[in-house]
């Protein structure tokens, strides 16, 4: 009697195995889609904007480096640029260390009121 029940239990589970394989992949695919739209895509967009900002740097732009130095670009090169951080104090930095542009040289500077 026990051997008959055991045999019946094995046959019933094997017939529904085809659909169970695909349905077990659905949560994994769903997780990948969620990670793509919440993590990967925004990071790629931010990286693209950073590259464009670095490529558009020119002499006269006021910048902030990733180390926190504020300065004005006095010369640019292929991979490096010279930044004036105080009167007659210039440092050479790599283009990739620029965190943000504070004021572009094409924007008019605000006039000080006396």
Residue pairs with C-beta under 8 A, 6 or more apart in sequence:
53 98
53 100
53 101
54 95
54 96
54 98
57 63
57 73
57 76
57 81
57 95
57 98
57 101
58 73
58 76
58 105
59 73
59 74
59 75
59 76
59 105
60 72
60 73
60 105
61 72
61 73
61 101
61 103
61 104
61 105
62 70
62 71
62 72
62 73
62 101
62 102
62 103
62 104
63 70
63 71
63 72
63 73
63 83
63 98
63 99
63 100
63 101
63 102
64 70
64 98
64 99
64 100
64 102
65 71
65 83
65 93
65 97
65 98
65 99
66 97
66 98
66 99
67 97
69 83
69 85
69 91
69 93
70 85
70 102
71 83
71 84
71 85
71 91
72 83
72 84
73 81
73 82
73 83
73 84
74 82
74 83
74 84
74 90
75 81
75 82
76 82
79 94
79 95
80 92
80 93
80 94
80 95
81 92
81 93
81 94
81 95
81 98
82 90
82 91
82 92
82 93
83 90
83 91
83 92
83 93
84 90
85 91
103 109
